Amino acid sequence: MADSILTPQAQIERGLIDQILKDEPDWLGDLRRSAFMRYEALPQPDEKTPGWRRLSLAGIDLRAPTPVPTAFDFWAADADIKRGLVVCSLVKALGTHEDAIREAISMEHHGKSVGRYAAIAEAAWQNGIFVFAPEGFEASEPIRIDVTAGTYPRVVIVARAKSKLTVAETHRESERVSAGVVDVICGEASAVHYAHVQDCAKTSSVFSHQRATMARDSKLVSLNFGIGGRLARSDVEVELRGEGAESDMLGLIFAEDRQEFDYRTLQGHRSPHTRSDLLFKAALDDRSHSSYTGVIVIDRGAQRSDAYQANRNLLLGEGARADTEPMLEIEADDVRCTHGATVGPVDEEQLFYTETRGLSPDEGARLIVEGFFQEVFQKFGRPSVTEPLSGMFAPHLGRVGAS
């Protein structure tokens, strides 16, 4: 199955999608056409569009660009590849793991945030990335994926029953607009650590739609780390469909200048005895802005579910702003569910404490910000993944002062 390479002059229209799918299975063509119909039916968002009103879109060109194939590098332990781990392009994997891909991308989702950019990404992706862990497989090292280019990156991660793996996916695209979709399928009693790192160009608008589906007794620990992009919007949805499933959702944003980050999360409890814990943090300097909307949904049959949601925002600049909106939709009566949110500057008592230990106000402020980040990294529990992330924001902390 050959990749389709389209000219920059081409426009996104039905004929363009037909060019992409001409060598693909019929079921995939049907999915692409259906997604393109959703894309056509949805309006181009602006500052009056519901769900977008908190963002400043002036001067940002949000038109969906002509598809550019995804370019990526990956690293996985040779021993893991020999034992059955698969990491390759989605196009190649269609020839060897078609059933697994079809199961992953055909799955119905209940999330409410599916939008125009997810739809065009589902319709127009090229090349894509596939990670597959067979039943009972345990990875010896994290799988690392570095996406360097592409307008519509598509990632599918499948962990079969009782498998264990860690995937660290870093995005460094520089296109005007990049819109991607990630599907994570956690099989029964599997354990997955997944990190999504967004370090795109500061001139880019970056959209990410991440969807995880969890079977019985599976566990997912996910981390979203955002530092790049002019405008970045992410929809992160976890569906706990199997009894005993557990999800820990972590997020960390460092923003400066006039960067805008918008995160929307869903903790969907669909079965009883499920647990989810969410902690999203943002440190905002200059005139940057973060917006967080989180929804916990507990279905009528999901008794004995346990859900927690926390959003913490640290304002480092006088012009920085954070909006936060946690929400609950609970239909079961035997559950434990709580949420909380904070927005504020560096704590003066903490600053005073650091000064009593001989640190200057600037040094104290930087130490507090580092501690603010480290809580998230520790909860993720994979130092080989998080230590490089600390190095990504550390140079920016030199600008952080007591103000």
C-alpha positions in Angstrom: 0.0 0.0 0.0 1.7 3.1 -1.2 1.7 6.5 0.6 -0.2 9.2 -1.3 1.9 12.4 -1.7 -0.3 15.4 -2.6 0.9 18.7 -4.1 0.8 21.8 -1.9 -1.5 23.4 -4.4 -4.3 20.9 -3.8 -7.4 22.0 -1.8 -9.1 19.9 0.9 -12.1 18.6 -0.9 -13.7 15.2 -1.4 -11.5 14.4 -4.4 -8.4 14.9 -2.3 -9.6 12.4 0.3 -10.3 10.0 -2.5 -6.7 10.3 -3.6 -5.5 9.3 -0.1 -7.8 6.3 0.3 -7.5 4.8 -3.2 -5.1 2.0 -2.1 -6.7 1.3 1.3 -9.3 -1.2 2.5 -13.0 -0.3 1.9 -13.8 0.0 5.6 -11.0 2.6 6.1 -12.3 4.6 3.1 -15.8 4.6 4.7 -14.4 6.0 7.9 -12.4 8.7 6.1 -15.5 9.8 4.1 -17.7 9.9 7.2 -15.1 12.0 9.0 -14.8 14.4 6.1 -18.6 14.8 6.1 -18.4 15.8 9.8 -15.6 18.2 8.9 -17.7 19.8 6.2 -20.7 20.1 8.5 -18.8 21.9 11.3 -18.1 25.6 11.1 -14.7 27.3 11.1 -14.3 28.3 14.8 -14.0 31.9 15.8 -14.2 33.8 19.0 -18.0 33.6 19.0 -18.1 29.8 18.6 -19.2 28.0 21.8 -16.2 26.4 23.5 -13.8 28.9 21.8 -14.9 32.2 23.4 -12.1 32.4 26.0 -9.4 32.3 23.3 -7.9 35.2 21.5 -7.8 34.2 17.8 -6.9 37.5 16.3 -4.3 37.2 13.6 -4.3 33.4 13.7 -5.0 31.5 10.4 -7.0 28.4 11.5 -8.0 27.2 8.0 -7.3 23.5 7.7 -4.1 23.1 5.5 -3.4 20.8 2.6 -2.3 17.4 4.0 1.4 16.9 4.5 2.4 13.3 5.3 3.6 12.6 8.9 7.4 12.3 9.3 8.6 10.6 12.4 11.5 8.7 14.0 11.2 6.1 16.6 13.3 4.2 19.0 12.6 0.8 20.7 14.8 -1.8 22.2 16.0 -4.4 19.7 15.2 -7.2 22.1 11.6 -5.9 22.4 11.2 -5.9 18.6 12.5 -9.4 18.4 9.9 -10.5 21.1 7.0 -9.1 19.1 6.7 -5.4 19.8 5.6 -3.6 16.6 6.4 0.1 15.9 5.9 1.3 12.3 3.8 3.4 10.1 0.1 2.8 10.0 0.3 2.4 6.3 2.7 -0.5 6.7 0.8 -2.0 9.6 -2.4 -2.2 7.5 -0.7 -5.1 5.7 0.1 -7.0 9.0 -2.3 -5.8 11.7 -5.4 -4.7 9.9 -7.8 -6.1 12.4 -6.2 -4.4 15.4 -6.1 -1.0 13.5 -9.8 -1.4 12.5 -10.8 -2.2 16.0 -9.0 0.9 17.4 -10.1 3.5 14.9 -13.6 2.2 14.4 -14.5 2.4 18.1 -17.4 4.6 19.0 -16.6 7.3 21.5 -19.0 9.2 23.9 -16.8 12.3 24.3 -18.5 15.6 23.7 -15.5 17.5 22.3 -15.1 15.9 18.9 -14.6 18.9 16.6 -13.6 20.1 13.2 -9.9 19.5 13.6 -10.3 15.9 14.9 -12.6 15.2 11.9 -10.2 16.5 9.3 -7.4 14.6 10.9 -9.4 11.4 10.8 -10.1 12.0 7.1 -6.8 13.3 5.8 -4.0 11.6 7.8 -1.1 10.1 5.8 1.5 7.6 7.0 0.6 7.7 10.7 2.2 5.7 13.5 1.3 2.3 14.9 2.5 0.7 18.2 1.4 -2.8 19.1 2.2 -4.9 22.2 1.0 -8.6 22.0 -0.7 -10.4 24.8 1.5 -10.8 27.9 4.3 -8.6 26.4 6.4 -6.4 28.8 8.6 -3.7 27.3 12.1 -3.5 28.7 12.5 0.2 27.7 10.2 3.1 26.8 9.2 3.4 23.2 10.1 6.9 21.9 8.4 8.6 19.0 9.5 11.9 17.6 7.1 13.5 15.1 9.0 16.1 13.1 6.5 17.1 10.4 3.0 16.6 9.2 -0.3 18.4 9.2 -2.5 15.5 10.5 -0.5 13.0 12.6 -2.4 9.9 13.4 -1.2 7.5 16.2 -2.7 4.2 17.2 -1.4 2.4 20.3 -2.7 -1.1 21.1 -1.8 -2.9 24.3 -3.2 -6.4 24.4 -4.2 -8.3 27.5 -1.7 -8.3 30.4 0.9 -6.4 28.4 3.0 -3.5 29.8 4.6 -0.7 27.9 5.6 3.0 28.1 5.3 5.3 25.1 6.7 8.8 24.9 5.4 10.7 21.9 7.0 14.1 21.1 5.6 16.5 18.6 8.0 19.1 17.0 6.0 20.1 13.9 6.4 23.6 12.5 3.4 23.7 10.1 1.0 26.6 10.3 -1.7 24.2 11.7 -1.1 20.7 13.0 -4.1 18.6 14.0 -3.7 15.0 15.3 -5.6 12.1 16.7 -4.3 9.5 19.1 -6.1 6.3 20.0 -4.9 4.2 23.0 -6.4 0.8 23.5 -5.7 -0.8 26.8 -6.6 -4.5 26.8 -7.7 -6.5 29.9 -5.2 -6.2 32.8 -2.8 -4.2 30.7 -0.6 -1.4 32.1 0.3 1.6 29.9 2.3 4.8 30.6 1.7 7.3 27.8 3.4 10.7 27.5 2.3 13.3 24.9 4.8 16.1 24.6 3.9 19.2 22.5 7.1 21.2 21.6 5.9 22.6 18.2 7.1 25.9 16.7 5.9 29.0 18.5 4.2 30.1 15.3 2.1 27.0 15.0 -1.5 26.3 16.0 -1.6 22.8 17.4 -4.7 20.6 17.9 -4.6 17.2 19.6 -7.4 14.8 20.2 -6.4 11.9 22.5 -8.8 9.0 23.2 -8.1 6.1 25.5 -10.4 3.1 25.8 -9.8 0.8 28.9 -10.9 -2.8 29.4 -11.4 -4.7 32.6 -8.6 -4.2 35.3 -6.4 -2.2 32.9 -4.4 0.8 34.1 -3.3 3.9 32.2 -1.1 6.7 33.4 -1.0 9.5 30.9 1.0 12.8 30.8 0.4 15.8 28.6 3.3 18.2 28.6 2.8 21.5 26.7 5.5 24.1 26.0 5.3 24.9 22.3 2.9 26.4 19.8 1.3 29.9 19.5 -2.2 28.3 20.2 -2.6 24.8 21.5 -5.8 23.0 22.1 -6.1 19.4 23.4 -9.0 17.2 24.0 -8.0 14.3 26.3 -10.7 11.6 26.8 -10.4 8.4 28.9 -13.2 5.9 28.7 -13.2 3.4 31.6 -15.4 0.7 30.0 -14.2 -2.3 31.9 -14.9 -3.0 35.6 -11.8 -2.3 37.7 -10.1 0.0 35.2 -7.9 2.8 36.6 -6.7 6.0 35.0 -4.3 8.7 36.2 -4.4 11.8 34.0 -1.6 14.3 34.4 -0.9 17.6 32.6 1.8 20.2 32.8 1.9 23.5 30.8 4.6 26.1 30.8 3.6 29.2 28.8 5.2 32.6 28.1 4.9 35.6 25.8 1.3 35.4 24.4 1.0 31.6 24.1 -2.5 30.2 24.7 -3.2 26.6 25.9 -6.7 25.1 26.0 -7.2 21.7 27.6 -10.4 19.8 27.8 -10.6 16.5 29.6 -13.2 13.7 30.0 -13.1 11.0 32.7 -15.8 8.7 31.5 -16.8 6.0 34.1 -18.9 3.5 32.2 -18.5 0.4 34.5 -18.6 -0.1 38.3 -15.5 -0.2 40.5 -13.5 2.2 38.3 -11.1 4.8 39.4 -9.8 8.0 37.8 -7.5 10.7 39.2 -6.6 13.9 37.3 -4.0 16.6 38.1 -3.4 19.3 35.5 -1.0 22.2 36.3 -0.1 25.4 34.4 2.7 27.9 35.1 2.0 31.1 33.1 4.5 33.9 32.5 4.2 37.3 30.6 0.8 37.6 28.9 0.1 33.9 28.4 -3.2 32.3 28.9 -4.5 28.8 29.9 -8.0 27.5 29.8 -9.1 24.2 31.3 -12.4 22.5 31.1 -12.8 19.1 32.8 -15.8 16.8 32.9 -16.2 13.7 35.1 -19.1 11.5 33.9 -20.3 8.6 35.9 -22.9 6.5 34.2 -26.0 5.1 36.0 -24.5 1.6 36.1 -21.0 2.7 37.2 -21.6 2.2 41.0 -18.6 2.3 43.4 -16.7 4.6 41.0 -14.0 6.8 42.5 -13.1 10.0 40.6 -11.0 13.1 41.5 -10.1 16.1 39.4 -7.7 19.0 40.3 -6.5 22.0 38.2 -3.7 24.2 39.6 -2.5 27.4 38.0 0.5 29.4 38.9 0.6 33.0 37.6 4.2 34.2 37.1 3.5 37.4 35.2 1.2 40.3 35.9 -0.5 39.9 32.5 -0.9 36.1 32.7 -4.4 34.6 33.0 -6.0 31.2 33.8 -9.6 30.1 33.3 -10.8 26.9 34.9 -14.1 25.1 34.8 -14.5 21.6 36.4 -17.8 19.8 35.9 -19.5 16.7 37.2 -22.2 14.6 35.5 -23.1 11.8 38.0 -26.0 9.4 37.4 -25.0 6.7 40.0 -25.7 7.1 43.7 -22.9 5.1 45.3 -19.8 6.9 44.2 -17.0 9.1 45.5 -16.3 12.1 43.4 -14.5 15.4 44.1 -12.9 18.3 42.2 -11.0 21.5 42.9 -9.2 24.3 41.1 -6.8 27.1 42.1 -5.4 30.2 40.4 -2.8 32.5 42.0 0.7 33.9 42.1 3.7 32.4 43.9 2.8 32.0 47.5 4.4 34.7 49.7 4.8 32.4 52.7 6.7 29.9 50.6 8.9 32.8 49.3 9.5 33.9 52.9 10.5 30.4 53.9 13.1 30.1 51.0 14.5 33.5 52.1 15.0 32.2 55.6 17.1 29.5 54.1 19.4 32.0 52.4 17.9 32.1 48.9 17.2 35.4 47.1 13.6 36.1 46.1 14.4 35.2 42.5 16.1 32.0 43.5 13.2 31.1 45.8 10.6 31.7 43.1 12.5 29.5 40.6 12.7 26.8 43.3 9.0 27.0 43.9 8.2 26.7 40.2 10.5 23.6 39.9 8.7 22.0 42.9 5.3 22.8 41.2 6.4 20.8 38.2 8.1 17.9 40.0 4.9 16.7 41.7 3.5 15.9 38.3 6.7 14.2 37.1 6.8 12.1 40.2 3.2 10.9 39.8 4.0 9.8 36.2 6.7 7.5 37.7 9.0 7.1 34.7 12.2 9.2 35.3 13.7 8.2 32.0 10.8 10.0 30.3 10.3 13.0 32.7 14.0 14.0 33.2 14.4 15.3 29.6 11.2 17.2 30.1 12.6 19.0 33.1 15.5 20.0 30.8 13.1 21.5 28.3 11.6 24.1 30.7 14.6 24.7 32.9 16.2 27.3 30.6 12.9 29.4 30.8 13.1 29.5 34.6 16.0 32.0 34.4 13.4 34.6 33.5 11.2 33.8 36.5 11.5 36.2 39.3 9.7 37.1 42.5 7.3 39.4 40.7 
